[in-house]
Structure formats: structure tokens, C-alpha cells
């Protein structure tokens, strides 16, 4: 242990009287009398003249100021202070989450409000989720809400994008598009729509949240949007046949029909019909031209063509 400041400075804090007595008993520094070492000795003990003055007092500081000066506090001390400050907010958030989970119906706006509040708390405190969990942070419920909110928003965005492509709003906003460019946009919208259908259906089955996913309504509207989007893609493919795009579309249709989520939304029939139309389109084009063009400039002759169901496997 570090010795106290009083014992450490004891030899420097004698009173004037003790100094006088010490001086009287001290050896003569000029003659060396009374010294263990003669004045001519090279090993003569050094002399020391203690400073007179008041006893040493440790430094004091104002309340709330670290007496050690501008040195950072220990990390654990800072963490405990942050946790103590945020504890009431975490408790309030946990009660809000528990109330939402126990409600009969939960809407997307409610979920987004809770997630926004949790994000603000984490940003303000800069604490990790592991640290916040020591206060009862509802991590599992928040993760479930994030997944459900993402699935709902992704469906909504992909459905709106598909409608824009079908109605031509995308082309009018970005200027005239070639058939190849329009086909590329239609395929991207189709991929997003199918992915959002699969994701939302899967989340709705495992989520413990009383969230209204509106799957009944979506089951009614999704087939018409999907069918219109596929019709437009086939129209663009007729205008500018391309083997790479046709293969991508065929693979998408084949894989989509196998997904249980697509079957539950009754979209597999739409994909099956589009697959038949794609096969007829390609066979008709090859019969009339003898080849099927690709963007690379190469052609595929009829005798090199495999059966339509396995021509373009990605």
C-alpha cells in the first residue's frame, strides 16, 4: 500500500522548535566534528536543510471534481453510470413492448414507433445490446418486430414498384426506354415481388406478434399484379428476344412454382401459365428465324437446342 502523505512528508514537516533542536545536534559541516565522516573524506555524508513552513496538506477539490485532475475515470465506472441513467427509459420501453405483445391486434405503425424509440435510446447512450440486456432490454421481441416490419415494408415497396412498371410510370419518369432496358426493369420488379411474397408469408407463420399481415387481402391482389408484370415482360421479350434474359425468366418461373409460400398465395398457377407462354414464344421465334439471339452476338440453331424445360438453367 502507498504510504500516507503525512508519513511520507514527515521529515519535511518539523516545527521551527524541532528544527532548532536538530540544528544544535547536527555535526559541524565546516570542521566535520561530530560527523561519522571527516571533512576531507570523499564519502562525507551529504547535508540537507529542511524547508521551514506549515505541514503538508493533500490537495482538495470542489464537489464533483476528480481530485486526481483531468484523468479519465475507469471504463466500468462510466458504464455503470450510463446504465443507471438509462434504466428508467429501458424499463418504460420494456413495459411498452409487453403491452404490445399482449394486445389483440398490432399495426405496422405501432411496431415502427417502438423500434424508433429503441433506436433512439441506443444512439443516445451508445451502449451495446449486451450491456442493455442487463437492465431487461427486450432484445428478442425487438428482433421479431424488426423482421416483421422489414417483411411488410418490403412487400409494400415491391408491390408499388411492380405497379409502376405495369402502368408505365417508371418509363415516363426516366424517359424513353428500349425494350431490352424495359425488360430488365420488369424482371427486377418481378424478382422483388416474388421475394417479398415468400418472405412475408414465411414470417407470418413463425412470428409470435399479434401483427396484422393482411395475407387475405394480399392473396387477392398479388395474382393480378404478378400476371400483369409477367405479361409486360413477355411483350418486351417478343420485341427483343435475348437468350440470357429468357433463361433468367425461365429459371425464376420454375423455382417460384416450387416454393410453398407461392403456392399458399395461389401464385403458382400464374407462374405456370407464364412459363407455358414463354416456351411458346421461344419455339415460335426459333421456327421463324432458325436461331435465337443473345446479347453477346452469338446465335443458337434449332439442332443445338435442348427441350424447352431445360434450355436456360442458371
VEXBAZA-535695 format. One line per field, with one value per residue: residue number from 1; y, z, x of N, C-alpha, C, CB in turn. Coordinates in steps of 0.1 Angstrom, whole numbers, plus 5000, padded with zeros to 4 digits. Glycine has a CB too. Example, Ala and Ser with C-alpha at 12.3 -4.5 7.8 and 13.67 -1.06 7.14 Angstrom:
// residues 2
i <- (1,2)
n_y <- (4943,4978)
n_z <- (5078,5071)
n_x <- (5132,5128)
ca_y <- (4955,4989)
ca_z <- (5078,5071)
ca_x <- (5123,5137)
c_y <- (4967,5000)
c_z <- (5078,5079)
c_x <- (5132,5129)
cb_y <- (4955,4994)
cb_z <- (5090,5057)
cb_x <- (5113,5141)
***
This chain:
// residues 314
i <- (1,2,3,4,5,6,7,8,9,10,11,12,13,14,15,16,17,18,19,20,21,22,23,24,25,26,27,28,29,30,31,32,33,34,35,36,37,38,39,40,41,42,43,44,45,46,47,48,49,50,51,52,53,54,55,56,57,58,59,60,61,62,63,64,65,66,67,68,69,70,71,72,73,74,75,76,77,78,79,80,81,82,83,84,85,86,87,88,89,90,91,92,93,94,95,96,97,98,99,100,101,102,103,104,105,106,107,108,109,110,111,112,113,114,115,116,117,118,119,120,121,122,123,124,125,126,127,128,129,130,131,132,133,134,135,136,137,138,139,140,141,142,143,144,145,146,147,148,149,150,151,152,153,154,155,156,157,158,159,160,161,162,163,164,165,166,167,168,169,170,171,172,173,174,175,176,177,178,179,180,181,182,183,184,185,186,187,188,189,190,191,192,193,194,195,196,197,198,199,200,201,202,203,204,205,206,207,208,209,210,211,212,213,214,215,216,217,218,219,220,221,222,223,224,225,226,227,228,229,230,231,232,233,234,235,236,237,238,239,240,241,242,243,244,245,246,247,248,249,250,251,252,253,254,255,256,257,258,259,260,261,262,263,264,265,266,267,268,269,270,271,272,273,274,275,276,277,278,279,280,281,282,283,284,285,286,287,288,289,290,291,292,293,294,295,296,297,298,299,300,301,302,303,304,305,306,307,308,309,310,311,312,313,314)
n_y <- (4988,5023,5046,5069,5105,5120,5105,5102,5127,5134,5140,5164,5182,5194,5213,5247,5247,5221,5221,5238,5223,5201,5213,5220,5196,5187,5178,5197,5212,5225,5218,5192,5180,5157,5143,5113,5110,5123,5157,5158,5135,5117,5104,5118,5124,5137,5170,5183,5207,5211,5226,5253,5257,5254,5223,5197,5196,5175,5179,5196,5194,5208,5199,5171,5172,5155,5147,5138,5152,5160,5132,5103,5086,5052,5027,5009,5023,5045,5030,5019,5042,5052,5031,5033,5058,5053,5034,5039,5046,5022,5004,5016,5012,4984,4978,4989,4973,4948,4953,4957,4931,4917,4926,4925,4931,4944,4970,4980,5007,5010,4992,5003,5027,5018,5005,5027,5042,5025,5026,5052,5053,5036,5050,5074,5066,5051,5024,4989,4962,4940,4951,4966,4946,4937,4953,4945,4948,4943,4923,4901,4904,4928,4921,4904,4921,4938,4921,4914,4940,4947,4928,4934,4961,4956,4941,4960,4980,4966,4958,4982,4991,4972,4979,5004,4998,4982,5001,5019,5041,5042,5043,5067,5085,5083,5087,5077,5042,5014,4983,4962,4974,4980,4954,4944,4960,4951,4925,4927,4940,4919,4898,4910,4912,4885,4876,4892,4882,4856,4860,4875,4857,4836,4848,4855,4831,4822,4843,4855,4878,4898,4908,4924,4910,4910,4890,4878,4898,4904,4881,4882,4905,4902,4881,4894,4916,4904,4888,4908,4920,4899,4896,4920,4916,4895,4907,4926,4908,4895,4916,4922,4895,4877,4854,4852,4868,4854,4829,4836,4844,4821,4804,4817,4814,4786,4779,4795,4783,4760,4768,4767,4789,4805,4789,4788,4814,4812,4818,4801,4791,4813,4816,4792,4794,4816,4804,4785,4803,4815,4794,4788,4812,4813,4790,4796,4818,4806,4788,4806,4821,4805,4807,4818,4848,4862,4886,4887,4884,4859,4831,4806,4776,4756,4727,4726,4730,4723,4705,4727,4729,4727,4744,4770,4770,4785)
n_z <- (5000,4993,5012,5035,5029,5051,5066,5046,5041,5065,5074,5064,5076,5101,5131,5138,5163,5166,5145,5154,5175,5161,5146,5165,5174,5152,5132,5128,5098,5086,5100,5103,5128,5150,5130,5112,5091,5083,5073,5052,5039,5010,5011,5026,5044,5028,5033,5044,5043,5057,5046,5062,5072,5070,5078,5054,5033,5018,4984,4978,4964,4945,4951,4932,4914,4901,4923,4913,4891,4855,4847,4830,4841,4853,4829,4837,4856,4842,4825,4844,4853,4830,4826,4848,4844,4821,4829,4838,4813,4798,4813,4809,4781,4780,4792,4774,4752,4762,4766,4739,4729,4743,4733,4713,4686,4664,4648,4619,4621,4649,4656,4642,4656,4682,4675,4666,4689,4705,4689,4692,4719,4720,4704,4718,4743,4734,4741,4740,4729,4745,4769,4776,4779,4805,4820,4814,4787,4760,4739,4722,4715,4701,4680,4666,4659,4642,4620,4612,4605,4585,4565,4559,4549,4528,4511,4505,4492,4470,4457,4450,4433,4412,4403,4392,4371,4355,4349,4335,4347,4356,4332,4321,4339,4338,4312,4277,4272,4259,4246,4256,4279,4293,4297,4314,4337,4343,4350,4373,4390,4391,4404,4429,4438,4439,4459,4481,4485,4493,4516,4534,4538,4550,4574,4586,4595,4616,4633,4666,4671,4675,4650,4622,4592,4569,4550,4536,4521,4505,4491,4473,4458,4448,4427,4404,4400,4397,4373,4354,4354,4344,4319,4307,4307,4289,4266,4260,4257,4233,4216,4216,4215,4237,4248,4273,4290,4287,4297,4324,4332,4328,4347,4370,4370,4372,4396,4414,4413,4428,4454,4486,4498,4477,4466,4486,4484,4461,4437,4421,4399,4382,4376,4363,4340,4328,4322,4303,4282,4278,4268,4244,4230,4226,4211,4188,4179,4172,4152,4132,4127,4128,4145,4178,4193,4213,4237,4235,4209,4197,4182,4186,4170,4157,4158,4179,4201,4232,4250,4258,4286,4299,4288,4295,4321,4350)
n_x <- (5008,5004,5022,5009,5003,5011,5030,5049,5058,5068,5095,5098,5082,5087,5084,5093,5106,5116,5133,5153,5163,5173,5192,5211,5220,5232,5261,5291,5293,5314,5339,5336,5334,5320,5308,5303,5319,5351,5359,5375,5371,5361,5337,5319,5290,5261,5247,5216,5191,5162,5131,5115,5081,5045,5028,5024,4996,4971,4960,4929,4896,4868,4834,4823,4844,4872,4897,4922,4926,4925,4921,4909,4880,4876,4866,4846,4833,4822,4805,4787,4775,4762,4744,4728,4717,4701,4683,4656,4643,4647,4632,4606,4604,4604,4580,4562,4566,4558,4531,4523,4528,4509,4485,4455,4456,4480,4495,4514,4524,4525,4545,4567,4569,4577,4602,4616,4618,4634,4657,4665,4672,4694,4712,4715,4727,4748,4753,4759,4739,4742,4750,4728,4709,4713,4697,4673,4666,4644,4654,4648,4621,4622,4638,4621,4601,4615,4621,4595,4585,4603,4597,4570,4573,4589,4573,4553,4568,4578,4555,4544,4564,4562,4536,4541,4558,4541,4521,4535,4546,4572,4588,4579,4589,4616,4622,4623,4625,4644,4633,4648,4659,4636,4626,4646,4641,4615,4620,4636,4617,4599,4614,4618,4591,4583,4602,4594,4569,4574,4590,4573,4552,4565,4574,4550,4541,4557,4560,4555,4541,4511,4505,4489,4491,4477,4473,4452,4440,4462,4466,4445,4451,4477,4480,4469,4486,4511,4505,4501,4526,4542,4531,4539,4567,4569,4560,4580,4601,4594,4597,4624,4642,4662,4686,4698,4682,4658,4665,4670,4644,4630,4642,4635,4607,4604,4616,4601,4575,4579,4580,4566,4554,4546,4527,4508,4499,4486,4499,4513,4499,4497,4524,4529,4513,4526,4551,4544,4536,4561,4576,4562,4566,4594,4598,4583,4597,4622,4614,4606,4629,4651,4672,4682,4688,4714,4727,4754,4759,4760,4744,4718,4712,4685,4690,4708,4694,4681,4654,4626,4621,4645,4663,4675,4691,4700)
ca_y <- (5000,5035,5053,5081,5117,5125,5098,5104,5140,5137,5145,5177,5190,5197,5226,5255,5243,5208,5224,5243,5212,5193,5221,5220,5183,5183,5179,5209,5209,5231,5212,5177,5174,5151,5136,5100,5111,5136,5167,5155,5122,5118,5098,5126,5124,5150,5178,5186,5217,5211,5239,5256,5260,5246,5209,5194,5192,5170,5189,5194,5198,5211,5187,5166,5173,5144,5152,5134,5161,5156,5118,5096,5076,5038,5023,5003,5034,5052,5021,5018,5055,5052,5021,5039,5069,5049,5023,5042,5045,5008,4998,5021,5006,4970,4978,4992,4961,4938,4957,4954,4917,4911,4932,4916,4935,4953,4975,4983,5020,5008,4985,5012,5036,5011,5003,5040,5046,5017,5030,5065,5051,5031,5061,5084,5060,5044,5012,4977,4954,4931,4959,4970,4934,4936,4961,4939,4952,4933,4921,4891,4909,4938,4915,4899,4933,4943,4911,4916,4953,4947,4920,4942,4972,4951,4937,4972,4987,4958,4958,4996,4992,4964,4987,5015,4992,4978,5013,5027,5053,5042,5047,5081,5093,5082,5089,5065,5031,5004,4970,4954,4980,4978,4940,4943,4966,4943,4913,4931,4941,4905,4892,4917,4909,4871,4875,4898,4873,4844,4865,4879,4845,4828,4855,4855,4818,4820,4854,4855,4891,4899,4918,4921,4909,4912,4880,4875,4908,4903,4869,4886,4915,4898,4875,4903,4924,4895,4885,4920,4922,4889,4899,4930,4911,4887,4916,4931,4897,4893,4927,4920,4882,4875,4841,4854,4872,4844,4819,4841,4844,4807,4799,4823,4808,4772,4779,4801,4774,4750,4774,4765,4802,4809,4780,4793,4827,4809,4824,4791,4790,4824,4813,4781,4800,4824,4795,4780,4813,4817,4783,4790,4824,4809,4780,4803,4826,4798,4783,4816,4827,4795,4810,4827,4857,4866,4899,4885,4883,4845,4825,4792,4769,4746,4714,4726,4734,4713,4707,4740,4729,4728,4751,4780,4767,4794)
ca_z <- (5000,4993,5025,5036,5026,5063,5069,5035,5042,5079,5077,5058,5083,5115,5136,5140,5175,5164,5136,5163,5183,5152,5142,5176,5175,5139,5132,5122,5084,5082,5105,5103,5141,5153,5119,5110,5081,5084,5063,5040,5033,4998,5014,5036,5042,5023,5042,5040,5051,5055,5045,5072,5067,5076,5075,5041,5033,5005,4976,4979,4952,4947,4950,4918,4906,4904,4929,4906,4879,4843,4842,4827,4850,4848,4820,4844,4864,4832,4821,4854,4853,4818,4828,4859,4838,4811,4835,4837,4799,4794,4819,4802,4768,4782,4795,4761,4743,4768,4763,4725,4727,4749,4727,4704,4673,4664,4634,4615,4627,4663,4656,4638,4667,4692,4670,4666,4703,4709,4682,4698,4732,4718,4698,4729,4753,4728,4748,4732,4733,4756,4782,4778,4784,4820,4825,4809,4774,4753,4726,4713,4709,4692,4667,4659,4653,4631,4609,4607,4599,4572,4556,4555,4541,4515,4502,4501,4482,4458,4451,4444,4421,4402,4397,4385,4359,4347,4344,4327,4354,4357,4320,4319,4349,4334,4298,4269,4274,4249,4251,4264,4292,4300,4301,4326,4348,4346,4357,4386,4397,4393,4414,4442,4442,4444,4471,4492,4488,4500,4529,4542,4541,4560,4587,4592,4601,4627,4642,4677,4672,4671,4639,4611,4580,4558,4539,4528,4511,4496,4483,4463,4449,4443,4414,4392,4398,4391,4360,4346,4353,4335,4305,4301,4305,4277,4254,4258,4252,4219,4208,4215,4221,4242,4254,4287,4297,4286,4307,4337,4334,4329,4360,4380,4370,4376,4411,4421,4414,4438,4468,4493,4501,4464,4464,4495,4479,4449,4426,4413,4386,4374,4371,4354,4327,4322,4318,4290,4272,4274,4259,4230,4224,4221,4200,4177,4173,4166,4140,4122,4123,4128,4156,4189,4195,4226,4237,4232,4195,4192,4179,4188,4159,4162,4161,4191,4212,4241,4252,4264,4300,4304,4278,4301,4335,4355)
ca_x <- (5000,5011,5022,5001,5010,5016,5042,5058,5064,5071,5108,5099,5072,5090,5080,5105,5114,5123,5144,5163,5170,5180,5204,5220,5226,5238,5275,5296,5296,5327,5350,5334,5333,5307,5303,5308,5329,5359,5355,5383,5367,5353,5324,5313,5275,5256,5239,5203,5184,5147,5124,5105,5068,5034,5027,5019,4981,4968,4951,4914,4889,4854,4825,4821,4856,4881,4909,4934,4928,4918,4924,4896,4875,4876,4856,4835,4826,4814,4794,4776,4768,4753,4733,4720,4709,4691,4675,4641,4639,4646,4620,4594,4603,4600,4565,4555,4568,4550,4517,4521,4527,4497,4473,4448,4459,4491,4497,4528,4528,4528,4558,4577,4571,4585,4615,4622,4622,4646,4669,4670,4678,4708,4720,4718,4735,4759,4755,4757,4727,4746,4750,4714,4702,4715,4687,4660,4663,4636,4661,4641,4608,4626,4643,4609,4594,4623,4619,4581,4584,4610,4589,4558,4577,4595,4562,4547,4576,4579,4542,4543,4573,4556,4525,4547,4563,4530,4514,4544,4551,4587,4594,4577,4597,4630,4624,4620,4634,4644,4626,4657,4660,4623,4625,4654,4634,4604,4625,4640,4605,4593,4622,4615,4578,4583,4609,4587,4558,4579,4595,4562,4544,4573,4575,4537,4538,4565,4561,4546,4535,4498,4506,4480,4499,4468,4476,4440,4439,4473,4463,4436,4457,4490,4480,4467,4498,4521,4502,4503,4540,4547,4527,4547,4580,4569,4559,4594,4609,4590,4602,4639,4645,4675,4687,4702,4671,4648,4669,4667,4630,4625,4646,4627,4593,4605,4619,4590,4564,4582,4580,4554,4548,4540,4515,4498,4493,4479,4506,4519,4492,4501,4538,4529,4508,4537,4561,4539,4537,4575,4580,4556,4572,4607,4597,4578,4607,4632,4608,4606,4642,4661,4682,4677,4699,4718,4733,4768,4760,4760,4730,4716,4705,4675,4695,4716,4685,4676,4640,4623,4620,4658,4672,4682,4692,4710)
c_y <- (5012,5042,5066,5094,5122,5118,5100,5117,5144,5144,5160,5187,5192,5211,5234,5251,5230,5211,5229,5232,5203,5200,5220,5207,5179,5185,5192,5206,5215,5223,5197,5171,5169,5143,5122,5100,5124,5144,5164,5142,5124,5112,5105,5126,5137,5157,5181,5196,5217,5225,5241,5259,5251,5232,5207,5190,5186,5179,5185,5199,5201,5199,5184,5167,5162,5150,5149,5143,5155,5142,5111,5087,5062,5035,5017,5013,5041,5043,5020,5031,5056,5043,5027,5050,5064,5038,5027,5041,5031,5001,5003,5014,4991,4969,4980,4980,4950,4941,4954,4940,4911,4917,4922,4919,4945,4957,4979,4997,5018,5001,4995,5023,5030,5009,5017,5045,5038,5022,5043,5063,5045,5041,5071,5078,5054,5031,5000,4970,4945,4939,4963,4958,4932,4944,4956,4944,4941,4929,4912,4897,4920,4932,4909,4910,4938,4934,4913,4929,4953,4939,4927,4954,4968,4947,4950,4979,4979,4958,4972,4997,4984,4972,4998,5010,4988,4990,5022,5040,5054,5047,5062,5090,5093,5084,5076,5054,5021,4992,4962,4960,4979,4964,4938,4948,4957,4930,4916,4933,4928,4898,4897,4913,4895,4870,4881,4889,4861,4849,4868,4866,4837,4835,4854,4842,4816,4831,4853,4868,4891,4909,4914,4921,4910,4902,4877,4885,4907,4891,4873,4896,4910,4891,4884,4912,4916,4891,4896,4922,4912,4891,4910,4925,4903,4896,4921,4920,4894,4904,4926,4907,4882,4863,4843,4858,4861,4833,4823,4841,4830,4801,4804,4817,4794,4771,4785,4791,4763,4755,4772,4778,4807,4801,4785,4806,4825,4816,4814,4789,4801,4822,4802,4786,4808,4815,4789,4790,4816,4807,4785,4802,4820,4799,4786,4811,4818,4792,4793,4821,4817,4796,4818,4835,4859,4879,4898,4884,4869,4841,4811,4786,4759,4733,4714,4729,4722,4715,4720,4740,4730,4735,4761,4778,4776,4786)
c_z <- (5000,5006,5024,5033,5039,5066,5058,5037,5056,5082,5071,5066,5097,5119,5137,5152,5173,5154,5144,5170,5173,5148,5153,5177,5162,5139,5125,5107,5079,5087,5105,5117,5144,5142,5118,5100,5083,5072,5050,5033,5021,5000,5025,5033,5037,5034,5036,5049,5048,5055,5056,5066,5074,5071,5061,5042,5019,4997,4978,4966,4955,4945,4935,4909,4910,4910,4922,4893,4867,4838,4840,4838,4844,4839,4827,4851,4854,4827,4831,4855,4842,4820,4838,4853,4829,4817,4834,4823,4794,4800,4813,4788,4770,4785,4782,4752,4749,4765,4748,4722,4732,4742,4717,4689,4673,4649,4631,4621,4641,4664,4652,4649,4678,4688,4669,4679,4708,4702,4688,4711,4730,4712,4709,4739,4747,4736,4739,4737,4745,4770,4786,4783,4799,4827,4821,4795,4766,4739,4717,4707,4699,4679,4659,4653,4641,4618,4603,4599,4585,4561,4550,4546,4528,4506,4497,4490,4469,4450,4444,4432,4410,4395,4388,4371,4349,4341,4336,4334,4355,4344,4317,4328,4345,4320,4290,4271,4262,4255,4260,4278,4300,4305,4314,4338,4353,4354,4371,4395,4401,4404,4428,4447,4447,4457,4483,4495,4497,4515,4538,4547,4552,4573,4594,4599,4614,4637,4653,4679,4668,4659,4627,4598,4567,4546,4530,4517,4500,4487,4471,4453,4442,4429,4402,4389,4392,4377,4350,4343,4343,4321,4299,4298,4292,4264,4251,4252,4237,4210,4206,4222,4225,4251,4269,4295,4298,4296,4321,4341,4336,4343,4371,4382,4376,4392,4419,4423,4424,4452,4474,4496,4489,4462,4473,4491,4466,4437,4417,4399,4377,4368,4361,4340,4320,4316,4304,4279,4268,4265,4245,4223,4218,4210,4187,4170,4166,4153,4128,4117,4122,4139,4167,4194,4210,4226,4234,4217,4189,4190,4183,4177,4165,4166,4174,4203,4219,4243,4260,4279,4306,4296,4286,4316,4341,4364)
c_x <- (5009,5010,5014,5009,5017,5030,5053,5066,5068,5084,5109,5089,5075,5087,5093,5113,5122,5134,5156,5171,5178,5193,5215,5227,5233,5253,5279,5300,5309,5339,5349,5334,5320,5301,5310,5319,5337,5356,5363,5380,5358,5339,5316,5298,5270,5247,5226,5196,5170,5141,5114,5092,5057,5034,5020,5004,4978,4959,4936,4908,4874,4846,4822,4833,4866,4894,4922,4936,4921,4922,4911,4893,4876,4864,4844,4826,4817,4802,4783,4768,4758,4741,4723,4711,4698,4681,4660,4636,4638,4634,4607,4593,4599,4585,4557,4555,4558,4535,4514,4520,4514,4484,4468,4453,4470,4493,4511,4533,4532,4542,4569,4580,4580,4600,4623,4626,4634,4659,4674,4677,4693,4717,4724,4728,4748,4763,4752,4744,4730,4746,4736,4705,4703,4704,4673,4656,4656,4642,4653,4629,4612,4631,4631,4602,4602,4621,4605,4579,4591,4602,4577,4562,4582,4584,4556,4555,4577,4566,4540,4552,4568,4544,4531,4552,4552,4523,4523,4549,4566,4593,4591,4585,4611,4633,4622,4630,4633,4636,4635,4658,4647,4621,4634,4648,4623,4609,4629,4628,4598,4601,4619,4601,4577,4590,4601,4575,4562,4583,4583,4554,4551,4573,4561,4534,4546,4565,4551,4538,4520,4496,4497,4488,4490,4470,4464,4438,4450,4472,4454,4442,4470,4489,4478,4479,4509,4518,4504,4518,4547,4543,4535,4561,4580,4567,4573,4603,4606,4596,4617,4643,4659,4676,4690,4690,4660,4652,4667,4653,4625,4629,4638,4613,4594,4607,4607,4578,4566,4581,4566,4546,4541,4527,4504,4492,4486,4485,4513,4512,4495,4515,4538,4524,4519,4548,4557,4540,4551,4580,4575,4563,4586,4607,4592,4589,4618,4627,4609,4619,4653,4672,4675,4689,4702,4725,4748,4770,4760,4746,4730,4707,4695,4680,4704,4707,4680,4661,4637,4624,4634,4668,4681,4682,4703,4719)
cb_y <- (5000,5045,5055,5083,5127,5123,5083,5103,5151,5124,5137,5177,5183,5194,5226,5270,5241,5198,5234,5254,5203,5190,5235,5223,5173,5191,5167,5215,5214,5246,5216,5171,5185,5161,5144,5090,5111,5132,5181,5155,5113,5111,5083,5140,5120,5148,5191,5173,5231,5202,5240,5267,5259,5252,5201,5183,5204,5156,5188,5203,5186,5222,5190,5174,5187,5136,5148,5120,5163,5166,5111,5089,5079,5028,5014,4992,5043,5056,5007,5015,5067,5048,5008,5044,5078,5043,5020,5056,5053,5001,5002,5036,5006,4964,4989,5004,4956,4937,4972,4960,4910,4914,4946,4917,4940,4946,4988,4984,5030,4999,4973,5019,5041,4997,4997,5051,5044,5002,5032,5074,5040,5019,5068,5088,5050,5053,5011,4968,4946,4925,4972,4976,4921,4941,4976,4943,4956,4937,4915,4878,4915,4948,4903,4891,4944,4943,4897,4915,4964,4940,4906,4947,4980,4939,4929,4981,4988,4943,4956,5007,4986,4951,4992,5021,4980,4970,5020,5031,5053,5028,5039,5084,5088,5069,5094,5070,5024,5000,4962,4954,4995,4982,4931,4950,4980,4939,4907,4944,4950,4897,4893,4932,4911,4862,4883,4912,4868,4838,4877,4889,4837,4826,4870,4858,4807,4817,4867,4851,4902,4903,4920,4931,4896,4926,4867,4875,4922,4902,4857,4893,4927,4889,4864,4912,4930,4882,4880,4932,4921,4875,4904,4942,4902,4877,4927,4937,4884,4894,4941,4932,4871,4888,4833,4864,4885,4838,4816,4856,4851,4798,4802,4838,4808,4765,4787,4813,4767,4745,4788,4758,4812,4808,4766,4794,4837,4812,4834,4778,4790,4837,4810,4770,4808,4834,4784,4775,4826,4818,4770,4793,4835,4803,4768,4811,4835,4787,4778,4828,4837,4794,4817,4819,4871,4855,4906,4873,4890,4836,4828,4789,4763,4744,4708,4737,4742,4712,4695,4744,4717,4714,4759,4794,4752,4806)
cb_z <- (5012,4982,5030,5049,5020,5075,5070,5022,5036,5087,5071,5044,5081,5118,5149,5141,5187,5158,5126,5173,5190,5139,5139,5190,5178,5128,5125,5130,5075,5087,5119,5096,5152,5158,5106,5107,5067,5085,5067,5044,5044,4987,5018,5037,5056,5011,5046,5039,5048,5066,5031,5081,5052,5072,5086,5033,5036,5006,4962,4991,4941,4936,4957,4912,4907,4891,4943,4902,4876,4832,4853,4814,4855,4860,4809,4854,4871,4820,4818,4867,4853,4805,4833,4870,4830,4800,4849,4843,4790,4798,4834,4801,4761,4793,4806,4754,4743,4783,4766,4717,4733,4764,4720,4705,4665,4670,4632,4600,4625,4670,4646,4625,4673,4696,4656,4660,4712,4706,4667,4700,4740,4708,4687,4736,4761,4727,4761,4733,4721,4754,4780,4766,4776,4824,4821,4819,4766,4752,4729,4721,4721,4698,4671,4669,4664,4634,4614,4618,4608,4574,4562,4567,4549,4518,4510,4513,4488,4461,4461,4454,4425,4407,4408,4392,4361,4356,4356,4314,4368,4360,4308,4321,4363,4339,4295,4254,4287,4244,4239,4258,4290,4290,4290,4323,4344,4334,4349,4386,4390,4380,4411,4441,4430,4433,4470,4488,4475,4493,4527,4535,4529,4554,4584,4582,4591,4623,4634,4690,4664,4682,4634,4610,4579,4553,4545,4537,4517,4504,4491,4469,4456,4452,4414,4395,4411,4400,4359,4352,4367,4340,4305,4311,4316,4278,4258,4270,4260,4218,4215,4222,4211,4251,4248,4289,4291,4272,4305,4338,4323,4318,4362,4377,4356,4369,4414,4414,4400,4436,4467,4507,4506,4452,4466,4509,4478,4450,4432,4420,4389,4382,4383,4359,4330,4332,4328,4292,4278,4287,4265,4232,4234,4233,4204,4180,4185,4175,4142,4127,4134,4115,4151,4202,4189,4233,4251,4238,4191,4201,4164,4202,4149,4152,4150,4190,4206,4255,4260,4260,4305,4306,4268,4298,4338,4363)
cb_x <- (4991,5005,5036,4993,5001,5007,5040,5051,5055,5070,5118,5095,5058,5105,5073,5102,5104,5113,5139,5158,5159,5171,5201,5213,5215,5232,5282,5308,5284,5328,5352,5345,5337,5297,5306,5297,5322,5374,5358,5398,5359,5360,5326,5318,5268,5247,5247,5194,5191,5140,5117,5110,5067,5020,5020,5027,4972,4961,4955,4909,4890,4850,4811,4810,4863,4884,4910,4933,4943,4921,4933,4897,4861,4876,4861,4840,4835,4823,4800,4783,4777,4761,4738,4728,4718,4698,4679,4638,4648,4659,4620,4595,4617,4608,4561,4561,4582,4552,4515,4532,4539,4497,4477,4433,4447,4504,4488,4529,4516,4518,4558,4573,4558,4579,4615,4613,4610,4643,4666,4657,4670,4707,4713,4705,4728,4771,4747,4769,4722,4760,4758,4707,4707,4728,4688,4649,4676,4622,4674,4637,4600,4637,4653,4600,4593,4638,4620,4571,4589,4624,4585,4551,4587,4604,4551,4544,4591,4583,4531,4546,4587,4551,4516,4559,4572,4520,4508,4537,4544,4592,4588,4562,4595,4636,4638,4620,4630,4658,4621,4671,4663,4611,4630,4668,4629,4596,4637,4648,4595,4594,4637,4616,4568,4589,4622,4582,4551,4592,4603,4553,4541,4587,4578,4527,4541,4579,4558,4553,4543,4488,4520,4469,4506,4468,4481,4427,4439,4486,4457,4424,4459,4497,4469,4455,4503,4522,4487,4497,4547,4542,4512,4548,4584,4557,4549,4600,4608,4575,4600,4647,4642,4679,4697,4713,4665,4647,4684,4673,4622,4631,4661,4625,4588,4616,4632,4585,4562,4596,4584,4556,4559,4550,4519,4504,4504,4464,4516,4520,4476,4502,4547,4519,4496,4542,4563,4525,4530,4583,4576,4541,4574,4615,4588,4566,4614,4636,4594,4597,4646,4668,4694,4671,4696,4727,4731,4773,4773,4767,4727,4710,4715,4664,4703,4726,4673,4683,4634,4610,4613,4663,4664,4676,4694,4704)
***
